[in-house]
Amino acid sequence: MAIQVEDLCYTYGEGTALERQALKHVSFEIQDGEFVGLIGHTGSGKSTLIQHLNGLIKPTSGDIKYQGVSIYSQGYKLKDLRSKVGLVFQYPEYQLFEADIFTDVCFGPKNLGLPQEEVEKRARHALKLVGMDEKFYKQSPFELSGGQKRRVAIAGVLAMRPEMMILDEPTAGLDPQGRDEILGQIERLNREHGLTILVVSHSMEDMARYVDRIMVMNDGVKMFDDTPKEVFRHYKELEAIGLAAPQITYVVQGLRERGIPIDDTITTVEEAREAILALYNKRREKQ
């Protein structure tokens, strides 16, 4: 398995007047090749958690194992971990700092000490994976749109050939088309290339459509950890902590309350369309 998190706790400002426990006995596993979503309201512990997975923060207590080895064991090199577990920040500007796109994407593999030929080969391949061809290579990353900046930030991590990628709000601020393009590319990396993915998002529709499994954080505690259909069954409990289910969930519940026998596990518009069409055709056959 890729990641094991065991009884993880983290306290900000420990021993001071500002002490705040951000993570409380969090445990879970992510298998190789999984596509996992992480949701929670602001302050729920999501960002603190993902920074632990990349070794940027050390827990107050608990352990994290990558491929069965504790990342805090003696002699373990966090640099090696970060080449295997790539983190793409919510604000891609934090990872873009070179004069042009190609040089920027080359930075990661170059930092690994690879030969220049291999560095450039990896950069070209990574940019191709995110849909950016040679016409972008000499362009400044700071002249790009929000969606393009995210693609370059993702390419910069991909060029290091990670086994797992963590993306913090990769579609924040994008229009629906840009959001679908980014998530479609992330999905292809998972489905076609076997990359393990953990994505943080506030979009319940995106979670329902793309991920295999959802973890819900609330006040530093892992509240739910299941398939999207099972998690969104608890839409009333999600509402109680400031979250919501996909909008189609409420449409389906409304139909059921009116006596229409539609499946209550529906979480996407596509599923709802097919179910309603099936009910319509069934009714026509009876007439």
C-alpha positions in Angstrom: 0.0 0.0 0.0 1.1 3.6 -0.6 0.4 5.3 2.7 -0.5 4.2 6.2 -1.4 6.8 8.8 -1.5 5.5 12.3 -3.1 7.4 15.2 -1.8 10.8 14.0 -2.1 13.8 16.3 -0.8 17.3 15.7 -1.0 20.4 18.0 -0.2 23.9 16.9 1.5 26.1 19.5 1.9 23.2 21.9 2.5 24.4 25.5 1.5 28.0 24.7 -1.6 30.0 25.2 -2.4 29.5 21.5 -2.3 25.7 21.7 -4.8 24.1 19.2 -5.1 20.5 18.4 -5.5 20.3 14.6 -5.4 16.5 14.2 -6.9 14.0 16.7 -6.0 10.3 16.4 -6.4 10.1 12.6 -5.8 6.7 11.0 -6.3 5.4 7.5 -4.6 3.6 4.6 -4.4 4.5 0.9 -3.7 1.7 -1.5 -1.5 1.9 -4.6 -3.6 3.2 -7.5 -6.5 4.6 -5.5 -8.2 7.9 -6.3 -9.2 9.4 -3.0 -11.0 12.6 -2.2 -10.5 14.6 1.0 -13.2 17.1 2.1 -14.0 19.2 5.2 -14.8 22.7 6.2 -12.1 25.4 6.7 -10.1 24.5 9.8 -11.1 20.8 9.7 -7.5 19.7 9.5 -7.3 18.9 5.8 -4.2 21.1 4.9 -2.4 20.0 8.1 -3.0 16.4 7.2 -1.7 16.5 3.6 1.4 18.4 4.7 2.2 15.5 7.0 1.9 13.0 4.1 4.6 14.9 2.3 6.8 15.2 5.3 6.5 19.0 5.6 5.1 18.7 9.2 6.1 16.2 11.9 3.3 15.0 14.1 3.0 15.5 17.8 2.4 11.8 18.0 1.5 8.9 15.7 3.3 7.5 12.7 3.1 7.6 8.9 4.5 4.7 6.8 5.2 4.9 3.1 5.3 1.5 1.4 5.6 -0.1 4.8 8.5 2.0 6.2 8.0 4.8 8.8 9.0 8.1 7.3 10.3 9.0 10.8 12.6 6.0 11.1 16.3 6.6 11.6 18.1 7.2 8.3 14.9 7.8 6.3 15.5 10.6 3.9 12.5 13.0 3.5 13.9 14.1 0.2 13.4 10.6 -1.2 9.8 10.7 0.1 9.1 14.0 -1.6 10.3 12.6 -4.9 7.8 9.7 -4.5 4.9 11.7 -3.0 4.4 14.9 -4.9 2.4 17.8 -3.5 0.7 20.4 -5.7 -0.3 23.4 -3.6 -3.7 25.2 -3.8 -1.9 28.3 -5.1 0.3 27.1 -8.1 2.3 30.3 -8.0 4.1 28.9 -4.9 5.6 26.3 -7.2 6.4 28.5 -10.3 9.5 30.6 -10.1 11.6 30.1 -13.2 11.7 32.4 -16.3 9.9 30.0 -18.6 7.7 27.0 -18.4 10.1 24.4 -19.6 12.9 25.5 -17.2 10.3 25.5 -14.4 9.3 21.9 -15.1 12.9 20.8 -15.4 13.7 22.1 -11.8 12.4 19.0 -10.0 14.2 16.3 -11.9 17.3 18.4 -12.1 17.3 18.7 -8.3 17.3 14.9 -8.2 20.7 15.0 -9.8 19.7 13.5 -13.1 21.6 14.0 -16.4 20.4 17.0 -18.4 19.2 14.8 -21.2 17.0 12.8 -18.8 15.8 16.0 -17.1 14.6 17.4 -20.4 13.0 14.1 -21.5 11.0 14.0 -18.3 9.9 17.6 -18.6 8.7 17.1 -22.2 6.8 14.0 -21.2 5.2 15.7 -18.1 4.1 18.7 -20.1 2.6 16.4 -22.7 0.6 14.5 -20.0 -1.0 17.8 -18.9 -1.8 18.9 -22.4 0.8 21.6 -23.0 2.8 21.4 -26.2 6.1 23.1 -27.3 4.4 26.4 -28.1 4.2 27.0 -24.3 7.8 26.0 -23.5 9.4 29.5 -23.6 6.4 31.3 -22.1 6.6 32.9 -18.7 4.5 30.9 -16.1 3.3 34.2 -14.7 1.5 35.1 -18.0 -0.6 32.0 -17.9 -4.3 31.6 -17.0 -5.2 30.0 -13.6 -5.9 26.6 -15.2 -2.6 26.7 -17.2 -0.6 27.5 -14.1 -2.1 24.5 -12.4 -1.1 22.3 -15.3 2.5 23.5 -15.1 2.6 23.0 -11.4 1.3 19.4 -11.9 3.8 18.8 -14.7 6.6 20.0 -12.4 5.7 17.3 -9.9 5.1 14.6 -12.6 8.5 15.2 -14.0 9.9 13.8 -10.8 8.1 10.5 -11.6 6.2 10.3 -8.3 4.2 7.2 -7.2 1.6 9.3 -5.5 0.3 12.8 -6.0 -1.5 15.0 -3.5 -3.4 18.0 -4.9 -4.8 20.7 -2.7 -7.9 22.4 -4.3 -6.6 21.9 -7.9 -9.8 23.5 -9.4 -10.3 26.4 -7.0 -11.4 29.6 -8.9 -11.7 27.8 -12.3 -14.7 27.9 -14.5 -16.7 24.7 -15.1 -14.8 23.9 -18.3 -11.4 24.5 -16.7 -12.4 22.4 -13.7 -13.4 19.5 -15.9 -10.2 19.7 -18.0 -7.9 19.6 -14.9 -9.9 16.8 -13.2 -10.1 14.9 -16.4 -6.3 15.0 -16.7 -5.9 14.0 -13.1 -8.3 11.1 -13.6 -6.3 9.9 -16.7 -3.1 9.9 -14.7 -4.8 7.6 -12.2 -6.7 5.3 -14.6 -4.2 5.1 -17.4 -0.8 5.5 -15.6 -1.7 4.0 -12.2 -0.7 7.1 -10.2 -2.1 7.1 -6.7 -4.1 10.3 -6.2 -5.3 12.2 -3.1 -7.3 15.4 -4.0 -8.6 18.0 -1.6 -11.8 19.7 -2.9 -14.8 21.7 -1.8 -16.8 20.6 -4.8 -19.1 17.7 -3.9 -20.1 17.2 -7.5 -16.4 16.6 -8.4 -16.0 14.2 -5.5 -19.1 12.3 -6.6 -18.0 12.1 -10.3 -14.3 11.3 -10.0 -13.0 9.7 -6.9 -13.2 6.1 -5.6 -13.4 7.0 -2.0 -14.0 10.0 0.2 -12.6 10.9 3.6 -14.4 13.6 5.6 -12.5 15.6 8.2 -14.3 17.5 10.9 -12.6 19.4 13.7 -9.4 17.3 13.3 -11.2 14.0 13.3 -11.8 11.6 10.4 -15.6 11.5 10.4 -16.3 9.4 7.3 -14.2 7.2 5.0 -16.2 5.3 2.3 -17.4 5.4 -1.3 -19.0 8.6 -2.5 -22.4 6.9 -2.5 -22.1 5.8 1.1 -20.7 9.1 2.3 -23.4 11.2 0.7 -26.1 9.0 2.2 -25.2 11.0 5.3 -26.1 14.4 3.7 -27.9 15.6 6.8 -24.9 14.9 9.0 -22.7 16.7 6.4 -25.0 19.7 6.5 -24.6 19.8 10.3 -20.9 20.3 10.0 -21.2 23.0 7.3 -20.8 20.7 4.2 -23.3 19.5 1.7 -23.9 16.6 -0.7 -24.0 17.1 -4.5 -27.1 19.1 -5.6 -28.5 16.1 -7.4 -28.7 14.3 -4.1 -31.3 16.8 -2.9 -33.2 16.5 -6.2 -33.3 12.7 -5.8 -34.5 13.0 -2.2 -37.2 15.4 -3.3 -38.4 12.9 -5.9 -38.5 10.1 -3.4 -40.5 12.2 -1.0 -43.1 12.6 -3.8 -43.4 8.8 -4.1 -41.1 8.4 -7.2 -39.1 5.1 -6.7 -35.7 6.4 -7.7 -32.5 5.0 -6.3 -31.4 7.0 -3.2 -27.7 6.3 -3.9 -27.6 8.5 -7.0 -24.9 11.1 -6.8 -24.3 12.4 -10.3 -26.4 14.0 -13.0 -25.6 11.3 -15.4 -26.9 8.6 -13.0 -30.1 10.6 -12.4 -30.8 11.1 -16.1 -30.4 7.3 -16.7 -32.6 6.4 -13.7 -35.4 8.9 -14.7 -35.3 7.7 -18.3 -35.6 4.1 -17.1 -38.6 5.0 -14.9 -40.2 6.9 -17.8 -39.7 4.0 -20.2 -41.1 1.5 -17.7 -44.2 3.6 -17.2 -44.7 3.8 -21.0 -44.5 0.1 -21.3 -47.3 -0.3 -18.8 -49.6 2.0 -20.6 
